[in-house]
Amino acid sequence: MIYDECQTIIGHLRFALKENGTLTRVFLTNYHWLLFVENNTVKKSSELGEPIRQQFQEYLSGERKDFTLPFELEGTSFQKQVWDALQTIPYGETRSYFEIACSIGRPQAIRAIGHANSRNPLPIIFPCHRVIGKNQRLTGYAGGIGMKKQLLHIEGVMV
């Protein structure tokens, strides 16, 4: 597996890619990265990672609203359904877990939506940070609530 990394205003990000440059994972924390490295052989390629670094820096500076990177998702059909629903949340807006559950026709699956979000391999690109709890409350995020708040602030959402 190939990886690249960059320092950003939200912290140190790492990216896992296939040999052809297809993005497979975004790591928001060192903890998740170390778990990944324990189970995979990785080598660094700044050349393959350049478009990823560039798009993330553009997004984090407010210049980009959508990512146009080749990616591959691994997950269950339910998880992929949830992650696809995340893509429908417009930049600068939020949705509740209940709204996401309803949008995929599973209004009783609120906790399962949260679990699928926690397994999102491409956070920020599949914007699980835009999913919030009832009454506009911020809830869990792989990078921490502070990072979630910062990402929403970049998009102009004040929470």
C-alpha positions as CSV (number, residue, x, y, z in Angstrom):
1,M,0.0,0.0,0.0
2,I,1.2,3.5,-0.8
3,Y,0.8,6.4,1.5
4,D,1.3,10.1,1.7
5,E,0.8,12.7,4.4
6,C,0.5,16.4,4.9
7,Q,0.3,18.9,7.7
8,T,-2.9,21.0,7.6
9,I,-4.7,23.5,9.7
10,I,-6.8,20.6,11.3
11,G,-3.7,18.5,12.0
12,H,-1.5,15.8,10.4
13,L,-3.4,13.8,7.7
14,R,-2.3,10.6,6.1
15,F,-3.7,9.0,3.0
16,A,-3.6,5.3,1.8
17,L,-3.5,4.8,-1.9
18,K,-3.3,1.9,-4.4
19,E,-0.4,1.6,-6.7
20,N,-2.5,3.4,-9.4
21,G,-3.1,6.4,-7.2
22,T,-6.7,5.4,-6.2
23,L,-7.4,6.7,-2.7
24,T,-8.6,4.1,-0.2
25,R,-8.3,5.7,3.3
26,V,-7.9,9.1,5.0
27,F,-6.5,9.0,8.5
28,L,-7.4,11.9,10.8
29,T,-5.5,10.6,13.8
30,N,-2.2,8.9,14.5
31,Y,-4.0,6.1,16.4
32,H,-5.9,4.9,13.4
33,W,-2.8,5.2,11.2
34,L,-0.8,3.1,13.6
35,L,-3.5,0.4,13.5
36,F,-3.4,0.4,9.7
37,V,0.4,0.2,9.5
38,E,0.4,-2.8,11.9
39,N,-1.6,-4.8,9.3
40,N,-0.2,-3.4,6.1
41,T,3.2,-2.9,4.4
42,V,3.3,0.7,3.3
43,K,5.7,2.9,1.3
44,K,5.6,6.6,0.8
45,S,5.0,8.3,-2.5
46,S,4.7,12.1,-2.6
47,E,4.2,12.0,-6.3
48,L,1.0,9.8,-6.2
49,G,-0.2,11.8,-3.1
50,E,0.3,15.3,-4.7
51,P,-3.3,15.6,-6.1
52,I,-4.7,14.4,-2.8
53,R,-2.6,16.9,-0.7
54,Q,-3.5,19.7,-3.1
55,Q,-7.3,19.1,-3.0
56,F,-7.3,18.8,0.8
57,Q,-5.3,22.0,1.2
58,E,-7.8,23.7,-1.2
59,Y,-10.7,22.4,0.8
60,L,-9.3,23.5,4.1
61,S,-8.5,27.0,2.8
62,G,-12.1,27.3,1.6
63,E,-11.2,27.2,-2.1
64,R,-12.7,23.8,-2.9
65,K,-16.2,22.5,-2.0
66,D,-16.0,19.1,-3.7
67,F,-13.3,16.5,-4.2
68,T,-12.5,15.0,-7.6
69,L,-10.2,12.2,-6.6
70,P,-10.4,8.6,-7.7
71,F,-11.3,6.4,-4.8
72,E,-12.3,3.0,-3.8
73,L,-14.5,2.2,-0.8
74,E,-14.6,-1.0,1.1
75,G,-17.6,-1.6,3.3
76,T,-20.9,-3.4,3.6
77,S,-23.8,-2.5,1.3
78,F,-25.5,-0.7,4.2
79,Q,-22.3,1.3,5.0
80,K,-21.9,2.3,1.3
81,Q,-25.6,3.4,1.2
82,V,-24.9,5.6,4.2
83,W,-21.7,7.0,2.8
84,D,-23.5,7.8,-0.5
85,A,-26.1,9.7,1.5
86,L,-23.4,11.7,3.1
87,Q,-22.4,12.9,-0.4
88,T,-25.9,14.5,-0.8
89,I,-25.4,16.9,2.1
90,P,-24.5,20.2,0.5
91,Y,-21.3,22.0,1.5
92,G,-22.0,24.3,4.4
93,E,-25.1,22.4,5.6
94,T,-25.7,19.7,8.1
95,R,-28.1,16.8,8.6
96,S,-29.1,14.9,11.6
97,Y,-28.6,11.1,12.0
98,F,-32.4,10.8,11.8
99,E,-32.5,12.7,8.5
100,I,-29.8,10.5,7.0
101,A,-31.7,7.4,8.2
102,C,-34.9,8.7,6.6
103,S,-33.1,9.5,3.4
104,I,-32.1,5.9,2.9
105,G,-35.5,4.6,3.9
106,R,-34.4,3.3,7.3
107,P,-35.8,5.8,9.9
108,Q,-35.2,3.3,12.8
109,A,-31.5,2.9,11.9
110,I,-30.2,6.0,13.7
111,R,-27.6,4.1,15.7
112,A,-26.6,2.1,12.7
113,I,-26.1,5.4,10.8
114,G,-23.7,6.5,13.5
115,H,-21.8,3.2,13.4
116,A,-21.5,3.5,9.6
117,N,-20.2,7.0,9.9
118,S,-17.6,5.8,12.4
119,R,-16.4,3.3,9.8
120,N,-16.2,5.9,7.0
121,P,-12.8,5.3,5.3
122,L,-12.8,8.7,3.5
123,P,-13.8,11.3,6.1
124,I,-14.1,14.8,4.8
125,I,-14.5,13.5,1.2
126,F,-17.5,11.6,2.4
127,P,-18.5,14.4,4.8
128,C,-19.6,12.6,8.0
129,H,-18.6,15.8,9.8
130,R,-21.8,17.3,8.4
131,V,-23.9,14.8,10.4
132,I,-25.0,16.1,13.8
133,G,-27.2,15.1,16.6
134,K,-30.7,16.3,17.6
135,N,-31.0,20.0,18.4
136,Q,-27.8,20.9,16.4
137,R,-25.6,19.1,18.9
138,L,-22.2,18.0,17.8
139,T,-21.6,14.3,18.3
140,G,-18.7,11.9,17.8
141,Y,-16.1,12.2,15.1
142,A,-13.0,10.2,14.3
143,G,-10.8,13.2,14.5
144,G,-12.5,14.5,17.6
145,I,-15.3,17.0,18.2
146,G,-12.8,19.9,17.9
147,M,-11.9,18.9,14.4
148,K,-15.5,18.4,13.5
149,K,-16.3,21.9,14.7
150,Q,-13.4,23.3,12.8
151,L,-14.4,21.5,9.5
152,L,-18.0,22.9,9.9
153,H,-16.5,26.4,10.6
154,I,-14.5,26.2,7.4
155,E,-17.7,25.5,5.5
156,G,-19.4,28.4,7.3
157,V,-21.6,26.4,9.7
158,M,-21.6,27.9,13.1
159,V,-22.4,25.3,15.8
